[in-house]
Amino acid sequence: MRQFEIHVRTFRQVQDFVALAMVQPFEVLVGNDKQMVNGKSFMGMFTLDFKRPLWVRVKCTDEEFGKFQKETASVLA
């Protein structure tokens, strides 16, 4: 399982992240040290505290990981 940190600040960023996560062929989990949710779920994402950094955890190839991390950075910039 690979992971990287994200910072979500706006409703639009949540929309863009979920849209990106939904097209991935692998599971996307998002959360913190207390709670993990399905990153492909709007409802799940909105249960998280966006005031703190979140971890994205995925189980995929190195190539898929690099591409997803780069795409995520572009929608959360």
C-alpha positions in Angstrom: 0.0 0.0 0.0 1.4 3.4 -1.0 0.3 6.7 0.4 0.8 10.4 0.0 -0.5 13.5 1.8 -3.1 16.0 0.5 -4.6 19.2 1.7 -8.3 19.9 0.7 -9.6 23.4 1.2 -12.7 23.9 -1.0 -15.8 22.1 -2.1 -14.6 22.3 -5.7 -11.3 20.5 -4.7 -13.4 17.7 -3.1 -15.5 17.4 -6.3 -12.4 17.3 -8.5 -10.6 14.8 -6.3 -13.6 12.4 -6.1 -14.0 12.6 -9.9 -10.4 11.7 -10.4 -10.5 8.9 -7.8 -13.6 7.4 -9.4 -11.9 6.6 -12.7 -9.0 4.8 -11.0 -9.0 1.0 -11.4 -7.8 0.6 -7.8 -9.2 1.3 -4.3 -8.6 4.9 -3.1 -8.8 5.4 0.7 -8.6 8.9 2.3 -8.3 9.9 5.9 -6.2 10.5 9.0 -5.0 8.6 11.9 -8.6 8.2 13.3 -10.8 7.6 10.2 -10.4 6.3 6.6 -13.1 6.6 4.0 -13.6 5.6 0.4 -12.0 8.4 -1.7 -14.5 7.7 -4.5 -17.5 8.7 -2.2 -18.6 12.3 -1.9 -20.5 11.4 1.3 -17.5 9.7 2.8 -15.2 12.6 1.9 -17.4 15.1 3.6 -17.2 13.3 6.9 -13.5 14.1 7.1 -11.9 17.1 8.9 -10.3 19.3 6.1 -8.5 21.5 8.6 -5.8 18.9 8.9 -3.7 17.1 6.2 -5.2 13.9 4.9 -3.5 10.7 3.7 -4.4 9.0 0.4 -3.7 5.3 0.4 -3.8 3.2 -2.7 -2.7 -0.3 -3.8 -1.4 0.0 -7.3 1.6 -0.2 -9.5 4.5 2.4 -9.4 3.4 3.8 -12.7 -0.3 4.2 -11.6 0.8 5.7 -8.3 3.0 8.3 -9.9 0.3 9.3 -12.4 -2.4 9.5 -9.7 -0.3 11.5 -7.3 0.6 14.0 -10.1 -3.0 14.3 -11.2 -4.2 14.8 -7.6 -1.6 17.6 -7.1 -2.9 19.4 -10.1 -6.6 19.4 -8.9 -5.6 20.4 -5.4 -3.2 23.2 -6.3 
